[in-house]
Amino acid sequence: MFEPTIPYIPSPTRYDDMVYNRCGNSGLKLPALSLGFWHNFGDITPYEHMKQLVFTAFDHGITHFDLANNYGPEPGAAEKNCGRLLHQYFGAHRDELIISTKAGYEMWQGPYGDWGSRKYLLASLDQSLQRLGLDYVDIFYHHRPDPETPLEETMGALATAVHSGKALYVGLSNYDGPTMEKAAAILKELHVPFIINQNRLNIFDRKPAENGLLDSALKLGKGVITFSPLAQGLLTNRYLNGVPEDSRIKADGRFLHADALTPERLEQIRALNDLAAERGQTLAEMSVAWLLHHPAVTTVLIGASKPQQILDNIGALKNTDFSEDELRRIDEIALGK
């Protein structure tokens, strides 16, 4: 049973300052910043803390909450906790929210709990809806390409998710450009609203640009949502003077290891920080703004362990314009060009 709660009354000015971008050629608009449930919504995070993160986001116009079946720890915990938050505080605001989830990585034991089979995707979606306490999600993604399952089968499962009313739109995550284009052709033939691609992209990691995903998204009119915009905290001022005791490297080594902070990387971070200061921004603000400057990017997926980090990221929206010289200098610092 859910315990009684004090009603949540969102800020009446929540839509005043957020930017909403059209997702490719679709009719859906997404906030320039979306809140990811990857790191800080598992059972190791106090519920009251999760609540403050979500309230801060929604009070400032962040209407998109991004999940996956295996987000935790433990797998499923983020969806369960999100469902609890939705039930207790957002019942009157469901139609103001975009809730997305994914399936594609290992979720349960045995041959049917991983990758991209029809069996896995549709069973996982049913489980996700149950944990979330929802009749449908707004976006359902295939989380990663499956080299051993026919693309037609995986895309057919996404089609079933939409045609059954359990998802409004579909997306693809971690696909490259050529594979995404093949998938898009199948989904178009099946009359499925495929609108968005989710890929890791930041100043240090340009893989979606290198593998053709960004170009293909622009060509086909598909949106792009980027994750890890701050390179797990490297593109912030957290590590300018070494590794703090309360940093992610020290506190949670699942995604960022101490060996990532090499002397060469630290020199790059400091140079980028100097450039950000010239622009009147923090390094984190400039890193988010750099992503939003790209014409293919619809929204940037942010993670946060503190409400203030959400507010800091929103500060990036004040200046997303870059001169050609600034873009060149960023490339020179980050890529050695």
C-alpha positions as CSV (number, residue, x, y, z in Angstrom):
1,M,0.0,0.0,0.0
2,F,1.2,3.5,-0.8
3,E,1.3,5.7,2.3
4,P,-0.8,8.9,2.5
5,T,1.1,12.0,1.1
6,I,0.8,15.7,1.0
7,P,-0.4,16.7,-2.4
8,Y,2.2,18.0,-4.8
9,I,1.4,21.3,-6.4
10,P,3.8,22.1,-9.2
11,S,5.1,25.5,-9.9
12,P,2.6,27.6,-11.9
13,T,5.5,29.1,-13.9
14,R,7.0,25.7,-14.8
15,Y,6.6,26.2,-18.6
16,D,7.8,29.8,-18.7
17,D,11.5,29.3,-19.3
18,M,12.0,25.8,-20.6
19,V,12.7,25.4,-24.4
20,Y,10.6,22.7,-26.2
21,N,12.0,21.3,-29.4
22,R,10.1,19.3,-32.1
23,C,11.3,15.7,-32.2
24,G,12.4,15.3,-35.8
25,N,9.5,15.7,-38.1
26,S,7.0,14.3,-35.6
27,G,4.3,16.3,-33.8
28,L,5.9,15.6,-30.4
29,K,7.9,18.3,-28.6
30,L,10.4,17.4,-25.9
31,P,12.0,19.7,-23.4
32,A,15.6,20.7,-24.2
33,L,16.6,18.8,-21.1
34,S,15.1,15.4,-20.1
35,L,15.6,13.7,-16.7
36,G,17.3,10.3,-16.8
37,F,16.6,7.7,-14.1
38,W,19.7,5.7,-14.9
39,H,21.9,6.4,-11.8
40,N,19.9,7.8,-8.9
41,F,16.5,6.1,-8.8
42,G,17.5,2.6,-7.6
43,D,16.9,1.2,-4.2
44,I,20.3,2.6,-2.9
45,T,18.9,6.2,-3.1
46,P,16.5,7.4,-0.4
47,Y,13.0,7.9,-1.7
48,E,12.7,11.4,-0.3
49,H,15.8,12.3,-2.3
50,M,14.3,10.9,-5.5
51,K,11.1,13.0,-4.8
52,Q,13.1,16.2,-4.6
53,L,14.9,15.5,-7.9
54,V,11.6,14.8,-9.7
55,F,9.9,17.8,-8.2
56,T,12.7,20.1,-9.1
57,A,12.7,18.9,-12.7
58,F,9.0,19.2,-13.3
59,D,8.8,22.5,-11.5
60,H,11.2,23.8,-14.2
61,G,9.5,22.4,-17.2
62,I,11.3,19.1,-17.6
63,T,8.4,16.9,-18.7
64,H,10.3,13.9,-20.0
65,F,11.4,11.1,-17.6
66,D,13.6,8.5,-19.2
67,L,13.8,4.9,-17.9
68,A,14.7,1.4,-18.9
69,N,13.7,-2.0,-17.6
70,N,17.1,-2.7,-16.1
71,Y,17.8,0.6,-14.4
72,G,18.5,0.2,-10.7
73,P,20.0,-1.2,-8.8
74,E,18.4,-3.7,-8.7
75,P,17.1,-4.1,-12.3
76,G,13.5,-2.8,-12.3
77,A,14.0,-0.6,-9.3
78,A,14.0,2.7,-11.1
79,E,10.7,1.8,-12.8
80,K,9.2,0.7,-9.6
81,N,10.3,3.9,-7.8
82,C,9.1,6.0,-10.7
83,G,5.7,4.3,-10.6
84,R,5.4,5.1,-6.9
85,L,6.2,8.7,-7.6
86,L,3.7,8.9,-10.4
87,H,1.0,7.3,-8.3
88,Q,1.6,9.5,-5.3
89,Y,2.2,12.9,-6.9
90,F,1.6,13.0,-10.6
91,G,-1.9,11.5,-11.0
92,A,-3.3,14.8,-12.1
93,H,-0.3,15.5,-14.4
94,R,0.1,12.3,-16.5
95,D,-0.9,14.0,-19.7
96,E,1.8,16.7,-19.1
97,L,4.5,14.0,-18.9
98,I,6.5,11.9,-21.4
99,I,7.4,8.6,-19.9
100,S,9.9,6.5,-21.9
101,T,11.4,3.0,-21.2
102,K,13.5,0.5,-23.0
103,A,14.4,-3.2,-23.4
104,G,17.4,-4.7,-24.9
105,Y,19.9,-5.5,-22.2
106,E,19.8,-8.4,-19.8
107,M,16.8,-8.2,-17.5
108,W,16.1,-11.8,-16.3
109,Q,17.8,-15.2,-16.5
110,G,17.4,-17.6,-19.3
111,P,17.2,-17.2,-23.1
112,Y,14.2,-14.8,-23.2
113,G,15.4,-12.0,-21.0
114,D,17.9,-10.2,-23.3
115,W,18.6,-8.7,-26.7
116,G,15.9,-8.2,-29.3
117,S,13.5,-11.1,-29.8
118,R,9.8,-10.5,-30.0
119,K,9.3,-12.6,-26.9
120,Y,11.7,-10.5,-24.8
121,L,10.6,-7.1,-25.9
122,L,6.8,-7.6,-25.5
123,A,7.2,-9.5,-22.2
124,S,9.5,-6.8,-20.9
125,L,7.1,-4.0,-21.9
126,D,4.3,-5.7,-20.0
127,Q,6.6,-5.9,-16.9
128,S,7.6,-2.3,-17.2
129,L,4.0,-1.1,-17.4
130,Q,3.2,-3.1,-14.3
131,R,6.2,-1.6,-12.4
132,L,5.3,1.9,-13.6
133,G,1.6,1.5,-12.9
134,L,0.7,2.8,-16.3
135,D,-1.5,1.6,-19.2
136,Y,1.0,2.9,-21.8
137,V,4.4,4.6,-22.1
138,D,4.9,7.5,-24.4
139,I,8.1,6.1,-26.0
140,F,9.3,2.5,-26.1
141,Y,12.9,1.9,-27.2
142,H,14.9,-1.1,-28.4
143,H,17.9,-0.5,-26.2
144,R,20.6,-1.9,-28.4
145,P,21.0,-3.7,-31.8
146,D,20.8,-7.5,-31.7
147,P,23.2,-9.0,-34.2
148,E,21.5,-12.4,-34.0
149,T,17.8,-11.5,-34.3
150,P,16.4,-10.4,-37.7
151,L,15.8,-6.7,-37.7
152,E,12.3,-7.4,-39.0
153,E,11.4,-9.3,-35.9
154,T,12.6,-6.6,-33.5
155,M,10.9,-3.9,-35.4
156,G,7.8,-6.0,-35.6
157,A,7.7,-6.2,-31.8
158,L,7.9,-2.4,-31.6
159,A,5.0,-2.2,-34.1
160,T,3.0,-4.5,-31.9
161,A,3.7,-2.3,-28.9
162,V,2.2,0.7,-30.7
163,H,-0.7,-1.1,-32.3
164,S,-1.7,-2.7,-29.0
165,G,-1.9,0.8,-27.4
166,K,1.0,0.1,-25.0
167,A,3.3,2.7,-26.5
168,L,2.5,5.9,-28.4
169,Y,5.9,6.2,-30.2
170,V,9.0,4.1,-30.6
171,G,12.7,4.8,-30.5
172,L,16.0,3.1,-31.1
173,S,19.0,3.3,-28.8
174,N,22.7,2.8,-29.5
175,Y,22.1,2.1,-33.2
176,D,24.5,3.4,-35.9
177,G,23.4,5.4,-38.9
178,P,23.2,2.5,-41.5
179,T,21.3,0.1,-39.2
180,M,19.0,2.9,-38.0
181,E,18.1,3.6,-41.7
182,K,17.3,0.0,-42.3
183,A,15.1,-0.1,-39.2
184,A,13.4,3.1,-40.1
185,A,12.4,1.7,-43.5
186,I,10.8,-1.4,-41.9
187,L,9.0,0.8,-39.3
188,K,7.7,3.1,-42.0
189,E,6.3,0.1,-43.9
190,L,4.6,-1.1,-40.7
191,H,3.1,2.4,-40.1
192,V,4.9,2.8,-36.8
193,P,5.7,6.3,-35.4
194,F,9.5,5.9,-35.0
195,I,10.6,9.4,-33.9
196,I,13.8,9.3,-31.8
197,N,17.3,7.9,-31.4
198,Q,19.1,7.7,-28.0
199,N,22.9,7.7,-28.1
200,R,25.8,8.7,-26.0
201,L,27.3,11.9,-27.1
202,N,29.5,14.6,-25.5
203,I,32.5,16.7,-26.2
204,F,34.8,13.8,-25.6
205,D,32.7,11.0,-27.2
206,R,31.7,11.7,-30.8
207,K,30.7,8.2,-31.8
208,P,27.2,9.1,-33.2
209,A,28.8,11.6,-35.5
210,E,31.5,9.1,-36.5
211,N,29.1,6.2,-37.2
212,G,26.6,8.3,-39.3
213,L,23.8,8.4,-36.8
214,L,23.5,12.2,-36.6
215,D,23.6,12.6,-40.3
216,S,21.0,9.8,-40.8
217,A,18.7,11.4,-38.2
218,L,18.8,14.7,-40.0
219,K,18.2,13.1,-43.4
220,L,15.2,11.0,-42.2
221,G,13.7,13.7,-39.9
222,K,14.2,11.7,-36.7
223,G,15.0,13.2,-33.3
224,V,18.1,12.6,-31.2
225,I,18.3,12.4,-27.4
226,T,21.8,12.3,-26.1
227,F,23.0,10.8,-22.8
228,S,26.2,11.2,-20.7
229,P,26.4,14.9,-21.7
230,L,29.0,15.5,-19.0
231,A,31.0,12.3,-19.6
232,Q,30.0,11.0,-16.2
233,G,31.1,14.2,-14.5
234,L,34.4,14.8,-16.3
235,L,33.0,17.7,-18.1
236,T,32.3,19.7,-14.9
237,N,34.5,21.5,-12.4
238,R,34.5,18.5,-10.1
239,Y,37.9,17.2,-11.1
240,L,39.9,20.3,-11.9
241,N,41.9,19.9,-8.7
242,G,41.9,16.1,-8.4
243,V,39.3,13.6,-7.2
244,P,37.0,14.8,-4.3
245,E,36.0,12.3,-1.7
246,D,32.3,12.6,-2.4
247,S,32.7,12.3,-6.2
248,R,31.2,9.6,-8.4
249,I,34.6,8.0,-8.9
250,K,35.0,7.6,-5.1
251,A,31.3,6.9,-4.3
252,D,30.1,4.7,-7.2
253,G,32.7,3.2,-9.5
254,R,30.1,1.4,-11.7
255,F,30.3,3.9,-14.5
256,L,33.4,6.1,-14.0
257,H,36.7,4.8,-12.9
258,A,39.7,6.6,-11.5
259,D,41.9,5.6,-14.5
260,A,39.6,7.8,-16.7
261,L,41.2,10.9,-15.2
262,T,44.6,10.8,-16.9
263,P,47.0,13.8,-16.8
264,E,46.2,14.3,-20.5
265,R,42.4,14.3,-19.8
266,L,42.8,16.6,-16.9
267,E,44.7,19.1,-19.1
268,Q,41.8,19.0,-21.6
269,I,39.3,19.5,-18.9
270,R,41.1,22.6,-17.6
271,A,41.4,24.0,-21.1
272,L,37.7,23.5,-21.8
273,N,36.9,25.1,-18.4
274,D,38.9,28.2,-19.4
275,L,37.0,28.4,-22.7
276,A,33.7,28.1,-20.8
277,A,34.7,30.9,-18.5
278,E,35.4,33.1,-21.5
279,R,31.8,32.4,-22.6
280,G,30.4,33.3,-19.1
281,Q,29.5,29.7,-18.5
282,T,30.5,26.8,-16.3
283,L,32.1,23.8,-18.0
284,A,28.9,21.8,-17.4
285,E,26.7,24.6,-19.0
286,M,29.0,24.8,-22.0
287,S,29.0,21.0,-22.5
288,V,25.2,20.9,-22.5
289,A,24.9,23.9,-24.7
290,W,27.4,22.4,-27.2
291,L,25.1,19.4,-27.6
292,L,22.0,21.5,-28.0
293,H,23.8,23.6,-30.7
294,H,23.8,20.6,-33.0
295,P,20.9,20.7,-35.4
296,A,20.2,16.9,-35.0
297,V,19.8,17.1,-31.2
298,T,16.3,17.4,-29.8
299,T,17.0,17.0,-26.1
300,V,19.8,16.3,-23.7
301,L,19.3,13.6,-21.1
302,I,20.7,14.7,-17.8
303,G,21.3,12.7,-14.6
304,A,21.5,14.4,-11.2
305,S,22.3,13.3,-7.7
306,K,21.3,16.7,-6.3
307,P,18.5,19.1,-7.2
308,Q,21.0,21.9,-7.7
309,Q,22.6,20.0,-10.5
310,I,19.3,20.1,-12.4
311,L,19.2,23.8,-12.0
312,D,22.8,24.2,-13.1
313,N,22.1,22.2,-16.3
314,I,19.1,24.5,-17.0
315,G,21.5,27.4,-16.9
316,A,22.9,26.1,-20.2
317,L,19.8,27.1,-22.0
318,K,20.7,30.8,-21.6
319,N,23.4,30.5,-24.3
320,T,23.5,27.7,-26.9
321,D,25.1,29.8,-29.6
322,F,28.7,29.2,-30.6
323,S,31.1,31.0,-32.9
324,E,33.0,29.0,-35.5
325,D,36.2,29.9,-33.5
326,E,34.7,28.5,-30.3
327,L,33.7,25.2,-32.0
328,R,37.1,24.9,-33.6
329,R,38.8,25.4,-30.2
330,I,36.6,22.8,-28.6
331,D,37.5,20.3,-31.3
332,E,41.2,21.2,-31.0
333,I,41.2,20.6,-27.2
334,A,39.0,17.5,-27.1
335,L,40.2,15.8,-30.3
336,G,43.6,17.2,-30.9
337,K,42.6,18.6,-34.3
